Amino acid sequence: MAADGRTLTRSGRYGTGDFAADAIDTHFQANWSAGAVAHVTLLGLDFRHSDYKYRWGRGSLPSLDLLSPNYGQAITLPSFSQMTNATTRQTGWYVQDQMKFGDRWTALAGGRFDQYKSDSLNLKNGLHTRFDQDAFTGRLGLVYDAGGGVMPYISYNESFQAQSGTDRIGNSFDPTTGRQYELGIQYQPANSNARFTAAIFDLRKQNVLVTDPVDDNFSIQTGEVASKGLELEANIAALKGTNLTASYTLLNNKVTKDTDPNRIGLRTEGVPRHSASIWLDTTSPTEEKKQGWSFGAGLRYIGSRYDYDNLHKVGGVWLTDALVRYDTGNWRYALNIHNVFDKHYTIGDFASSDYYYTVDKGRTIQLTATLRW
């Protein structure tokens, strides 16, 4: 707003993008025994390739007189200040072994090696930005069958996700890495079609990408985010031919390391402390009868979330989802509708800059066909 109290100065952003990707993830499984230990071993390959073309520009627009608005003014599209063609390739090899020994113990150990390469061409100056990153990550788990359907477990997982591209200033991103400790218990009562699980976890992610609060067309990386919480889930055969799934998550998600010391201790943008869901669906056709309809519907609750600087909080929201599914032989056709009532809710806002909102895209409809053989 100008000093005259009526003239609104405006700017415009213009961006286009094209993205294409190919992916394959396949593995071999072997069931074998060595003495008193039974093994289920996986050996697999995960390959992904993508091409991305991005154009972006920002410029001034005609001012708007709020007391006498002229909405028919000609607008000139801003010229592109960023023009990028990027290619990425990631290959991962992984192995995992599940071992059952004694009468009650099951252990799991796995490892994965990833290689990531990317080439980004700046069409404005002809310069290439190339990344070549690799990492080894592992996972461990142990489950004990305590009898009576009670099975406590403990697990450890590592993650690696390479990051191409640059921030608003042009600095290259570092890979996102993580490690998670989890302690939980599963209870499955005898002679019943029900399962209950509870878990506590500690997840640490480094170099997390978040939306740039100055310009939401770009991302920035925080030093470390810690996610500690509790997860509860119940799967129950509610009525004959129906299944009920309910879950609840309590999540304490905070910045624990950052180049800006004032950000340490802040909640991460857009992450709710409380979330829950309930879902009811009819069972799929049996092996003997491989044809028929099934339906599902449920509610999701997304709790209140903070903005990037924790200066403003947006309220929670309830959303409705639905499913229609038809099985015939080895084929399954499914129609999934997320956010059935097309509720547009605020995902996050940036109170410290221009105070604008990011709004959910609303209803989405997905139709899939799956063949199993």
C-alpha positions as CSV (number, residue, x, y, z in Angstrom):
1,M,0.0,0.0,0.0
2,A,1.3,3.4,-1.0
3,A,1.4,6.4,1.4
4,D,-1.8,7.8,-0.2
5,G,-3.7,4.9,1.4
6,R,-5.4,3.9,-1.8
7,T,-2.8,2.8,-4.4
8,L,-1.8,-0.9,-4.2
9,T,1.6,-1.7,-5.8
10,R,1.6,-5.1,-7.4
11,S,4.1,-7.6,-8.7
12,G,3.6,-10.8,-10.7
13,R,5.3,-14.1,-11.0
14,Y,5.1,-16.4,-14.0
15,G,6.4,-20.0,-14.1
16,T,6.1,-23.0,-16.3
17,G,7.4,-26.5,-15.9
18,D,7.5,-29.9,-17.6
19,F,8.4,-33.1,-15.7
20,A,8.8,-36.7,-16.9
21,A,10.0,-39.7,-15.0
22,D,10.6,-43.4,-15.3
23,A,11.0,-45.8,-12.3
24,I,11.5,-49.5,-11.7
25,D,11.8,-51.3,-8.4
26,T,12.2,-55.1,-8.6
27,H,13.6,-57.7,-6.2
28,F,14.2,-61.4,-5.9
29,Q,13.1,-63.4,-2.8
30,A,14.6,-66.6,-1.5
31,N,13.2,-68.7,1.4
32,W,15.9,-71.0,2.9
33,S,17.2,-72.5,6.1
34,A,20.5,-72.8,7.8
35,G,20.4,-75.1,10.8
36,A,17.8,-73.8,13.2
37,V,17.5,-70.4,11.5
38,A,14.9,-69.8,8.8
39,H,15.7,-67.0,6.3
40,V,13.7,-64.8,3.9
41,T,16.2,-62.9,1.8
42,L,15.6,-60.1,-0.6
43,L,17.9,-58.8,-3.2
44,G,16.7,-55.8,-5.3
45,L,17.3,-52.9,-7.6
46,D,15.6,-49.5,-7.5
47,F,16.2,-47.2,-10.5
48,R,14.8,-43.8,-11.2
49,H,15.3,-41.3,-14.1
50,S,13.7,-37.9,-14.6
51,D,13.8,-34.9,-16.8
52,Y,12.7,-31.5,-15.6
53,K,12.3,-28.2,-17.5
54,Y,11.6,-25.1,-15.5
55,R,11.0,-21.4,-16.4
56,W,10.4,-18.7,-13.9
57,G,10.2,-14.9,-13.9
58,R,9.0,-12.0,-11.7
59,G,8.2,-8.4,-12.6
60,S,6.1,-5.4,-11.8
61,L,2.4,-5.1,-12.7
62,P,0.2,-2.0,-13.0
63,S,-0.9,-0.5,-9.7
64,L,-4.4,-0.8,-8.5
65,D,-6.5,2.1,-7.2
66,L,-8.6,0.6,-4.4
67,L,-11.1,3.4,-4.4
68,S,-11.5,3.3,-8.2
69,P,-10.2,-0.1,-9.3
70,N,-9.6,-0.8,-12.9
71,Y,-9.4,-4.6,-13.4
72,G,-9.0,-4.4,-17.2
73,Q,-5.5,-3.1,-17.3
74,A,-3.1,-4.9,-19.7
75,I,-0.6,-7.2,-18.0
76,T,2.7,-8.0,-19.5
77,L,4.1,-11.4,-18.6
78,P,7.5,-11.0,-16.8
79,S,10.5,-12.2,-18.7
80,F,12.1,-15.4,-17.5
81,S,15.0,-14.8,-15.1
82,Q,15.5,-18.5,-14.5
83,M,15.5,-21.1,-17.3
84,T,16.7,-24.6,-16.3
85,N,16.8,-28.1,-17.9
86,A,17.7,-30.8,-15.4
87,T,18.3,-34.6,-15.6
88,T,18.6,-36.9,-12.6
89,R,19.4,-40.5,-12.3
90,Q,19.4,-42.6,-9.0
91,T,20.3,-46.2,-8.7
92,G,19.9,-48.2,-5.5
93,W,20.9,-51.8,-4.7
94,Y,19.5,-53.3,-1.5
95,V,19.6,-56.6,0.4
96,Q,17.6,-57.7,3.4
97,D,17.4,-60.8,5.5
98,Q,14.6,-61.8,7.9
99,M,15.7,-64.5,10.3
100,K,13.5,-66.6,12.6
101,F,15.2,-68.5,15.3
102,G,14.3,-70.2,18.5
103,D,10.5,-70.4,19.1
104,R,9.8,-66.7,19.5
105,W,12.5,-64.5,17.9
106,T,12.5,-62.8,14.5
107,A,15.4,-60.5,13.5
108,L,15.8,-58.3,10.4
109,A,18.9,-56.8,8.9
110,G,19.2,-54.9,5.7
111,G,21.4,-52.5,3.7
112,R,21.1,-50.2,0.7
113,F,23.7,-48.4,-1.5
114,D,22.5,-45.4,-3.5
115,Q,24.2,-43.6,-6.4
116,Y,22.8,-40.3,-7.5
117,K,23.8,-38.1,-10.5
118,S,22.2,-35.0,-11.8
119,D,23.0,-32.4,-14.5
120,S,21.3,-29.0,-14.4
121,L,21.8,-26.6,-17.4
122,N,21.2,-22.9,-16.9
123,L,20.0,-21.7,-20.3
124,K,20.5,-18.1,-19.3
125,N,24.3,-18.5,-19.1
126,G,25.0,-22.0,-20.5
127,L,26.5,-23.2,-17.2
128,H,26.1,-26.8,-16.0
129,T,25.7,-27.7,-12.3
130,R,26.5,-31.4,-11.7
131,F,25.9,-33.5,-8.6
132,D,27.4,-36.9,-7.9
133,Q,26.4,-38.3,-4.5
134,D,26.3,-41.7,-3.0
135,A,25.5,-43.2,0.4
136,F,25.1,-46.5,2.3
137,T,22.1,-46.8,4.7
138,G,21.0,-49.7,6.9
139,R,18.2,-51.0,9.0
140,L,17.9,-53.4,11.9
141,G,14.9,-54.9,13.7
142,L,14.0,-57.4,16.4
143,V,10.6,-58.9,17.3
144,Y,9.8,-61.2,20.3
145,D,6.6,-63.3,20.4
146,A,5.6,-63.1,24.0
147,G,2.6,-65.3,23.6
148,G,-1.1,-64.5,23.7
149,G,-0.8,-62.4,20.6
150,V,1.6,-59.9,22.2
151,M,4.7,-59.0,20.1
152,P,7.0,-56.2,21.3
153,Y,9.6,-55.0,18.8
154,I,12.5,-52.5,18.4
155,S,13.9,-51.1,15.1
156,Y,16.6,-48.7,13.7
157,N,16.5,-47.2,10.2
158,E,18.6,-44.9,8.2
159,S,17.6,-42.9,5.1
160,F,19.3,-41.0,2.3
161,Q,17.7,-38.7,-0.3
162,A,19.8,-36.8,-2.8
163,Q,18.7,-33.3,-3.5
164,S,19.4,-31.6,-6.9
165,G,18.7,-27.9,-7.6
166,T,19.6,-24.7,-5.8
167,D,18.0,-22.3,-3.4
168,R,16.9,-18.8,-4.3
169,I,20.4,-17.4,-4.0
170,G,21.9,-20.2,-6.2
171,N,23.5,-22.4,-3.5
172,S,23.4,-26.1,-4.2
173,F,21.4,-28.4,-1.8
174,D,23.0,-31.1,0.3
175,P,21.5,-34.6,0.6
176,T,18.7,-35.2,3.1
177,T,19.7,-37.9,5.6
178,G,17.9,-39.4,8.6
179,R,17.9,-42.0,11.3
180,Q,15.0,-43.4,13.3
181,Y,14.7,-45.4,16.5
182,E,11.3,-47.0,17.2
183,L,10.0,-49.1,20.1
184,G,6.6,-50.6,19.8
185,I,4.2,-53.4,20.6
186,Q,1.6,-55.3,18.6
187,Y,-1.4,-57.2,20.1
188,Q,-3.5,-59.6,18.1
189,P,-6.1,-61.4,20.3
190,A,-6.5,-65.1,19.7
191,N,-9.6,-66.2,17.7
192,S,-10.3,-62.7,16.6
193,N,-9.8,-60.7,13.4
194,A,-8.2,-57.7,15.1
195,R,-4.8,-56.1,15.6
196,F,-3.7,-53.2,17.8
197,T,-0.3,-51.5,17.6
198,A,1.4,-48.8,19.6
199,A,4.8,-47.2,19.0
200,I,7.1,-44.4,20.2
201,F,9.8,-43.1,17.9
202,D,12.6,-40.6,17.6
203,L,13.4,-39.5,14.0
204,R,16.2,-37.1,13.1
205,K,16.4,-35.6,9.7
206,Q,19.3,-33.5,8.5
207,N,19.2,-30.9,5.7
208,V,15.4,-30.9,5.4
209,L,14.0,-29.0,2.5
210,V,11.2,-26.5,3.4
211,T,9.5,-23.7,1.5
212,D,11.5,-20.5,1.3
213,P,9.5,-17.9,3.4
214,V,10.7,-15.1,1.2
215,D,9.6,-16.8,-2.1
216,D,7.6,-20.0,-2.1
217,N,8.8,-20.8,-5.6
218,F,12.1,-21.9,-4.0
219,S,13.2,-24.1,-1.1
220,I,15.8,-23.7,1.7
221,Q,17.4,-26.3,4.0
222,T,17.3,-26.4,7.8
223,G,20.1,-28.0,9.8
224,E,18.2,-30.7,11.6
225,V,14.5,-31.5,12.5
226,A,13.7,-33.9,15.3
227,S,10.4,-35.8,15.2
228,K,9.4,-37.5,18.4
229,G,6.0,-39.0,19.0
230,L,3.5,-41.7,19.6
231,E,1.5,-43.7,17.0
232,L,-1.6,-45.8,17.8
233,E,-3.5,-47.9,15.3
234,A,-6.4,-50.5,15.4
235,N,-7.5,-52.8,12.7
236,I,-10.8,-54.6,13.5
237,A,-13.4,-56.6,11.7
238,A,-16.2,-54.4,12.8
239,L,-19.2,-56.2,11.3
240,K,-19.5,-59.1,9.0
241,G,-17.8,-58.3,5.8
242,T,-16.4,-54.9,6.9
243,N,-13.1,-53.7,8.2
244,L,-12.4,-50.7,10.5
245,T,-9.1,-49.0,10.7
246,A,-8.4,-46.1,13.2
247,S,-5.2,-44.3,13.9
248,Y,-3.8,-41.4,15.9
249,T,-0.5,-39.7,15.9
250,L,1.0,-37.3,18.5
251,L,4.0,-35.6,16.9
252,N,6.5,-33.2,18.4
253,N,8.3,-31.8,15.4
254,K,10.9,-29.1,16.0
255,V,14.0,-27.6,14.6
256,T,17.0,-28.8,16.6
257,K,19.9,-27.4,14.5
258,D,20.0,-24.3,12.2
259,T,22.4,-21.7,11.0
260,D,20.1,-19.2,12.5
261,P,20.1,-19.8,16.3
262,N,16.8,-18.0,16.7
263,R,15.1,-20.8,14.8
264,I,16.2,-23.6,17.1
265,G,13.2,-24.9,19.1
266,L,10.6,-23.7,16.5
267,R,8.0,-26.1,15.2
268,T,8.4,-27.0,11.6
269,E,6.1,-25.3,9.1
270,G,2.8,-27.0,8.2
271,V,3.3,-30.1,10.5
272,P,0.4,-30.8,12.8
273,R,0.9,-31.9,16.4
274,H,-2.2,-34.1,16.3
275,S,-3.5,-36.1,13.4
276,A,-6.1,-38.9,13.3
277,S,-8.1,-41.0,10.8
278,I,-10.8,-43.6,10.7
279,W,-11.7,-45.7,7.7
280,L,-14.4,-48.3,7.1
281,D,-14.5,-50.6,4.1
282,T,-16.1,-53.8,2.9
283,T,-13.8,-56.8,2.4
284,S,-12.5,-57.7,-1.0
285,P,-13.6,-60.9,-2.8
286,T,-12.1,-64.1,-1.5
287,E,-9.7,-66.3,-3.4
288,E,-12.6,-68.6,-4.2
289,K,-14.8,-65.8,-5.5
290,K,-12.5,-63.4,-7.4
291,Q,-15.3,-61.1,-8.6
292,G,-17.3,-58.4,-6.8
293,W,-17.6,-54.8,-5.6
294,S,-16.2,-53.3,-2.4
295,F,-16.6,-49.8,-0.9
296,G,-14.9,-47.6,1.6
297,A,-15.2,-44.2,3.3
298,G,-13.4,-42.4,6.1
299,L,-12.4,-39.2,7.9
300,R,-9.0,-37.6,8.3
301,Y,-8.2,-35.0,10.9
302,I,-5.2,-32.6,10.3
303,G,-4.5,-30.6,13.4
304,S,-3.4,-27.0,13.7
305,R,-0.1,-26.0,12.1
306,Y,2.4,-23.1,12.5
307,D,3.9,-21.0,9.8
308,Y,7.6,-20.9,9.1
309,D,8.5,-18.4,11.9
310,N,5.8,-19.7,14.3
311,L,4.1,-16.3,14.3
312,H,0.8,-17.6,13.2
313,K,-1.2,-20.8,13.6
314,V,-3.9,-22.1,11.3
315,G,-6.7,-24.3,12.6
316,G,-7.3,-28.0,12.2
317,V,-9.5,-29.5,9.5
318,W,-11.6,-32.7,8.9
319,L,-11.6,-34.2,5.5
320,T,-13.6,-37.0,3.9
321,D,-12.3,-39.7,1.5
322,A,-14.1,-42.5,-0.4
323,L,-13.3,-45.6,-2.4
324,V,-15.2,-47.7,-5.0
325,R,-13.4,-51.0,-6.1
326,Y,-14.3,-53.8,-8.4
327,D,-12.4,-57.1,-8.7
328,T,-12.7,-59.6,-11.5
329,G,-10.2,-62.4,-12.0
330,N,-6.7,-61.0,-11.7
331,W,-7.8,-57.4,-12.4
332,R,-8.7,-54.7,-9.9
333,Y,-10.3,-51.4,-10.8
334,A,-10.4,-48.7,-8.1
335,L,-11.8,-45.2,-7.9
336,N,-10.3,-43.1,-5.0
337,I,-11.7,-39.7,-4.1
338,H,-9.7,-37.7,-1.7
339,N,-11.3,-34.6,0.0
340,V,-14.8,-35.6,-1.3
341,F,-16.4,-32.3,-0.4
342,D,-13.7,-30.2,-2.1
343,K,-12.7,-28.4,1.1
344,H,-10.1,-25.8,0.4
345,Y,-8.1,-25.3,3.6
346,T,-5.0,-23.4,4.5
347,I,-1.8,-25.6,4.4
348,G,0.5,-22.8,5.7
349,D,1.1,-19.1,5.6
350,F,4.0,-16.7,5.8
351,A,3.2,-14.1,8.3
352,S,6.7,-12.6,8.4
353,S,6.8,-11.6,4.8
354,D,3.9,-10.7,2.6
355,Y,1.3,-12.6,4.6
356,Y,0.0,-14.8,1.9
357,Y,-1.5,-18.3,2.2
358,T,-0.9,-21.7,0.6
359,V,-4.2,-23.4,0.1
360,D,-4.9,-27.1,-0.5
361,K,-5.7,-28.1,-4.1
362,G,-9.1,-29.5,-3.1
363,R,-10.7,-32.7,-4.4
364,T,-8.7,-35.2,-6.3
365,I,-10.0,-38.2,-8.2
366,Q,-7.8,-41.2,-9.1
367,L,-8.8,-44.2,-11.2
368,T,-6.4,-47.1,-11.3
369,A,-6.3,-50.6,-12.9
370,T,-4.1,-53.3,-11.4
371,L,-3.2,-56.7,-12.9
372,R,-1.7,-59.4,-10.7
373,W,-0.2,-62.6,-11.9
